[in-house]
Amino acid sequence: MKTSHLLVGSLTALALAMIGCSSAGGASETGDEQDIVPASAKTLFDQAGVCENVFKRHAAIRDADMKDGLLRWGCGDVPGVTGPDLGQEYCEYHASAAGKLVTKTKDLKPGGKLECVFTSVYADVKPSPAETQKYAKTLGDAMADPANLGVAADPSLTVMKVGFNSRGAATALIHDCEANANKAPADEARQAACHEAWEHETDAKKKASLQSACRGRSLTSETAWKKVAALGAKVAVPGDANYDAQHDIVACLRTAAAKGVTWRNSDPMICTRVSRGTNECKVDYAPLPDAVEGFTFTGWTNRSIPAGCRYAKVAGKDYGQLVICEASSAEIDDLDTNPAWANDLEQFCHDRFANDIVMQAPIRAIQKSGSQEGPFCSLYNNGWAPGK
């Protein structure tokens, strides 16, 4: 992910410093360093597998989200992100007791509550660092509502900190995915086809031959591709039963070219939808407007956040960018028995709630154009018209 996605200008950087340290524990904000945890796939063949796994996790909601013009992905980080690096999906979270950020069970008072506070409020939610800091305090003060924490909260609980969790970073990713949508080399489509053939191949010898012929190799030349095609790989064309699934993977492979972080949930999901929308449906995207203060929280089923969680009330209304999840007394009592949680309550918040807390991006709301030709575009745009 290039710097523009991670650190959007000096104002954002200053805002981060003023508000406090990251929920990701001060994780570095350079693309190369972000790719360290977990390691990015080194070949297109392996990245096709990463993409496929992302889509498998979202298969049950894909068509509903397409129809509604939305994107959903889990707030919980992908496997391999632990400890100080949590909070990389446009969603950050902290453990809180009496409105204060807590990290270890020794910070909890006997009989006290433990709440996990989830925020998706952009790190650059306001135009200047001072305004962002002031807004973080406003949201922190709103936590004094009895429906929330019942006490004013540390402002570091309410606004995200790291630069890649910003409106500017999300807009940059969308526009870079849009700009790269039509530049996919033939190798990407062929690698997606090869991985699909490998995934479904049951003969062990043939499966090994497919991997050997594709993994880490260029399939640009017709000679190389003919060998792979002879093993059963086929680039799907419109009308093929596997066309949609395969072309989602092809579009997902554009994430790296757009300098997105390829192992996340969010970047591949966003880049896939934007790439296909641009390439196939003539979609053009506007920047995320200031009125969008962060991607909203929702759930996997019936768009309901999980039991034990509630939206924070701000000015008497549910605020879609802040969710409070409360640990039960039994869970609090058991924290010390789990070494992964006793000294890392943020990890508890991740394990207990984050995978059921879902991010929702209104992708159709920022469209400026789009056609409805063909099955994908018909579902994707679903009657879209300017201003609709």
FENFENLIN-V204313 format. One record per pair of residues at least 6 apart in sequence whose ideal C-beta (glycine too) atoms are under 6 Angstrom apart, sorted by sequence separation. I is the first residue (numbers start at 1). J is the second residue. D is the distance in whole Angstrom. If there is no record, write none. Layout:
i j d
I J D
I J D
This chain:
i j d
7 13 6
41 47 4
126 132 4
143 149 4
201 207 4
219 225 5
236 242 5
256 262 5
261 267 5
277 283 4
299 305 5
335 341 5
336 342 5
341 347 6
371 377 6
372 378 5
65 72 6
94 101 5
95 102 5
125 132 6
144 151 6
236 243 4
255 262 5
260 267 4
311 318 4
312 319 5
335 342 6
340 347 6
341 348 4
144 152 5
41 50 5
77 86 6
126 135 5
143 152 6
198 207 6
372 381 5
125 135 6
143 153 4
236 246 4
312 322 4
61 72 6
77 88 5
97 108 5
141 152 5
260 271 5
370 381 5
140 152 6
198 210 4
255 267 6
311 323 6
312 324 6
140 153 4
197 210 6
198 211 6
255 268 5
258 271 6
75 89 6
213 227 6
214 228 6
309 323 5
310 324 6
370 384 5
97 112 6
140 155 4
213 228 5
75 91 4
252 268 5
255 271 4
309 325 4
97 114 6
254 271 6
308 325 6
137 155 5
140 158 5
305 323 6
308 326 6
96 115 5
136 155 4
139 158 4
194 214 4
252 272 4
95 116 6
96 117 5
210 231 5
251 272 4
254 275 5
7 29 5
136 158 5
209 231 6
6 29 5
93 116 6
94 117 6
136 159 4
248 272 6
251 275 4
296 320 4
93 118 5
251 276 5
297 323 5
92 119 6
294 321 4
293 321 6
325 353 4
2 31 6
91 120 5
190 219 4
1 31 4
90 120 6
187 218 6
187 219 5
1 34 6
187 220 5
186 220 6
194 228 5
190 225 6
197 232 5
197 233 4
123 160 5
121 159 5
123 161 6
119 158 6
194 233 5
117 157 5
193 233 5
119 160 6
193 234 6
38 80 3
123 165 5
124 166 4
193 235 5
123 166 4
124 167 6
37 81 6
122 166 5
124 168 5
122 167 4
189 235 5
37 85 5
99 149 5
196 246 6
306 356 4
99 151 4
98 151 6
99 152 6
101 154 5
99 153 4
100 154 6
192 246 6
101 156 6
192 249 4
27 85 5
192 250 5
300 358 6
25 84 3
299 358 5
297 357 6
298 358 5
24 85 5
96 157 6
189 250 5
188 250 6
298 360 4
24 87 5
94 157 5
23 87 4
295 359 5
296 360 5
188 253 4
295 361 5
92 160 5
23 92 4
184 254 6
23 94 6
180 254 5
90 165 5
180 257 4
180 258 5
286 366 5
177 258 4
285 366 5
176 258 4
286 368 5
283 367 6
284 368 4
284 369 4
173 260 6
283 370 4
281 370 5
282 371 5
273 363 6
281 371 5
177 271 4
181 275 4
178 274 5
280 376 6
281 377 4
177 274 4
181 278 4
182 279 6
280 377 6
177 275 5
181 279 4
281 380 6
174 274 6
178 278 5
277 380 6
178 285 6
18 129 5
174 285 5
12 124 5
15 129 4
19 133 6
14 129 5
18 133 5
171 287 5
15 132 5
19 136 6
171 288 5
11 129 6
170 288 6
167 288 5
29 163 5
20 156 4
24 162 5
22 161 4
22 162 5
19 161 6
48 191 6
48 192 5
16 161 5
45 191 5
49 195 6
44 191 4
48 195 4
45 195 6
12 163 5
12 166 6
7 163 4
6 163 5
6 164 4
8 166 5
5 164 6
8 168 3
8 169 6
5 169 5
148 312 5
148 313 6
147 313 5
5 172 5
4 172 5
5 173 5
125 293 5
145 313 5
45 214 5
45 215 4
43 215 5
121 293 6
122 294 5
142 314 5
43 216 5
121 294 5
120 294 4
120 295 5
89 265 5
90 266 6
89 266 5
78 263 6
74 265 6
73 265 4
55 248 6
73 266 5
73 269 5
52 249 6
51 249 5
71 269 6
121 321 5
48 249 5
51 252 4
120 321 5
71 273 6
119 322 6
90 295 5
118 323 4
117 324 6
115 324 5
116 325 4
115 326 5
114 327 4
54 268 5
47 262 6
51 268 6
114 332 5
40 262 5
40 263 6
38 263 6
34 261 6
105 335 5
105 336 5
116 349 4
105 342 5
116 353 5
104 343 5
118 357 6
103 345 6
102 345 6
95 345 3
95 346 6
95 349 6
93 349 5
2 259 4
1 259 5
1 260 6
1 261 5
86 346 6
86 350 6
91 359 6
90 359 6
76 350 6
76 354 4
75 354 5
76 355 4
74 355 5
75 357 4
75 359 6
72 358 5
73 359 5
72 360 5
70 360 6
71 361 4
71 363 5
69 364 3
66 379 5
66 380 6
67 382 5
